[in-house]
Structure formats: structure tokens, C-alpha cells
């Protein structure tokens, strides 16, 4: 299964668990509460595990890509500045004892 499919499973499982948990609020008999709490717990746990799998595998892929790119010259024009590289504004006070 692809990461996208695992993410879809996580979303659908979480929504189904939420629907079951909400169902037992509107129908507070014994069986709906037991089904909602047990099946909702299982679906919620499975959806959390699927989401954690996607996050961890994506993080590991980024680490591997970063490790492979160490020591290589970056592609494209290396002289471009990002928004954080712009010149900083001058200090508010000038001199050692200068104030506003």
C-alpha cells in the first residue's frame, strides 16, 4: 500500500471511530455504548497507528535524502537569497549608552 492509501485509512478510521463515539451519546442503551467504546477504541488505535506509520516513513525518507545529498553541490542557482537572508534593520539605539 502507498503512503497515500495508509493516510486515507487513517482518516476514514478516525472518522468512523468518532461517529461510533457520537452514536452512543444519542442512544445511551447498553449495547450501543459497549459497541461504540470497544469498536471505536480499535478503529481509533488503528487509525493512529496508520498515521504514525506515514509520518515515520516520510521522516525516514527525508533523512535518507538528506544523507545522500551531503557534500553535493546544490542544483540550480546557489546565489539566490531567501526571505530570511535579507539585510537586517539597523538597531534602534546607536552607541553604547544611546537610548530612545
KARA-V332673 format. One record per residue. N is the residue number from 1. RES is the residue in one small letter. PSI is psi as a letter, one per 20 degrees, with the letter a starting at -180 (none if undefined). OMEGA is omega in whole degrees, -180 to 180 (* if undefined). D_CENTER is the distance of its C-alpha to the mean C-alpha in Angstrom with 1 decimal. Layout:
n	res	psi	omega	d_center
N	RES	PSI	OMEGA	D_CENTER
N	RES	PSI	OMEGA	D_CENTER
This chain:
n	res	psi	omega	d_center
1	x	q	179	19.5
2	x	r	178	17.1
3	x	h	179	13.3
4	x	g	180	13.6
5	x	g	178	16.0
6	x	h	178	13.9
7	x	h	176	11.1
8	x	g	178	14.1
9	x	g	180	15.5
10	x	g	-179	12.7
11	x	g	-179	12.9
12	x	g	178	16.7
13	x	g	179	17.0
14	x	g	178	15.1
15	x	h	178	17.3
16	x	g	177	20.4
17	x	g	178	19.9
18	x	h	178	19.7
19	x	g	178	22.8
20	x	g	180	24.6
21	x	h	179	24.0
22	x	h	180	25.2
23	x	g	-177	28.2
24	x	i	175	29.6
25	x	g	-177	29.7
26	x	i	179	32.0
27	x	n	-170	34.0
28	x	k	174	34.5
29	x	r	-173	36.9
30	x	g	-174	36.6
31	x	g	176	35.3
32	x	h	179	32.5
33	x	g	-179	31.2
34	x	g	179	31.5
35	x	g	-177	29.9
36	x	g	-177	27.0
37	x	h	-178	26.2
38	x	g	-180	26.6
39	x	h	176	25.2
40	x	h	177	22.4
41	x	g	-180	21.5
42	x	g	-179	21.6
43	x	h	178	19.5
44	x	g	179	16.8
45	x	g	178	16.9
46	x	g	180	16.8
47	x	h	176	13.9
48	x	g	179	11.9
49	x	g	179	13.3
50	x	g	178	12.6
51	x	g	179	8.8
52	x	h	177	9.1
53	x	g	-180	11.4
54	x	g	-178	9.3
55	x	g	-178	6.7
56	x	g	-180	10.0
57	x	h	177	12.1
58	x	h	178	10.1
59	x	g	179	10.2
60	x	h	178	13.8
61	x	h	177	14.7
62	x	h	177	13.8
63	x	g	178	15.9
64	x	g	180	18.6
65	x	h	178	18.8
66	x	h	180	19.1
67	x	h	180	21.7
68	x	h	-177	23.7
69	x	i	-179	23.7
70	x	p	178	25.2
71	x	i	179	28.8
72	x	q	177	28.7
73	x	p	-179	29.6
74	x	q	178	26.9
75	x	q	176	27.5
76	x	a	-178	28.9
77	x	o	-178	30.5
78	x	i	-177	29.6
79	x	i	-179	31.4
80	x	q	178	29.0
81	x	q	174	27.7
82	x	r	-178	24.3
83	x	h	-179	24.3
84	x	i	-179	23.8
85	x	j	-178	26.9
86	x	r	-180	29.3
87	x	q	-179	32.3
88	x	q	178	31.9
89	x	q	-179	34.0
90	x	q	180	37.1
91	x	q	-179	37.4
92	x	g	-178	38.7
93	x	p	178	41.7
94	x	q	180	43.9
95	x	r	-175	45.9
96	x	h	-177	45.7
97	x	j	-175	46.9
98	x	p	179	46.2
99	x	a	-180	44.6
100	x	none	*	44.0
